[in-house]
Amino acid sequence: MKRHNIIIERWQGTPRPDGRRDEPCFRWTVTYEKDGIFQVQGYAETHAAAREAAEACLIERGIDLNWLRLSDTPKPQRETKKRWLRLGQS
């Protein structure tokens, strides 16, 4: 049974106090179940980089990505923004 989800969406940038927005990018969100339900979000410049960062995030936390062989494991990405959120009860 799959215990994780990956969502990648185009992000128009976060509004700043002066009314301008940050550069558009892609926001990735992973939700996984491991001793509770957790959610992690981050941002990347391209869709491919967002996908790689999301997969690396899950692998770092010990989540099995059954579609990846060990030799295909993505390298951890440098991430400028990341947010952790614990959902529900543990």
WOKAFEN-V169512 format. One record per backbone hydrogen bond with DSSP energy under -0.5 kcal/mol. NH is the residue of the N-H (numbers start at 1). CO is the residue of the C=O. Records with the same first field share a line. If there is no record, write none. Layout:
NH->CO, CO
This chain:
5->31
7->29
9->27
11->25
16->20
19->16
22->14
25->11
26->44
27->9
28->42
29->7
30->40
31->5
32->38
33->3
34->32, 36
37->87
38->32
39->85
40->30
41->83
42->28
43->81
44->26
50->46
51->47
52->48
53->49
54->50
55->51
56->52
57->53
58->54
59->55
60->56
61->57
62->59
63->58
65->63
66->64
68->65
72->69
73->70
79->77
83->41
85->39
87->37, 85
